[in-house]
Amino acid sequence: MLVLSRKKGETIIIGDNIEISVIDIQGDTVRIGINAPRDISIYRQELYQEIQAENRKALENLEKLKDQLPMLKDYSKKTE
């Protein structure tokens, strides 16, 4: 991990197209601004972890549905 010190109004550049600026500092809270292309997703870590957990649940449900698909096909043949 790279650790940098920045003051209010200073910026960090990542690659050619991402800028992270220190907007304000109040006590323990630092407000940052991120300027990046629209195709780059930016999330707070806690939200990103929730999204990943929901994606894992959806994948588990998909696997369960795939397991039940043969039973549904057999059922539909019986009702025809």
Sequence and secondary structure as in RCSB ss.txt:
>XXXX:A:sequence
MLVLSRKKGETIIIGDNIEISVIDIQGDTVRIGINAPRDISIYRQELYQEIQAENRKALENLEKLKDQLPMLKDY
SKKTE
>XXXX:A:secstr
       TT EEEETTTEEEEEEEEETTEEEEEEE  TTS    HHHHHHHHHHHHHHHHHHHHHHHHHHHHHHH
HHHH 
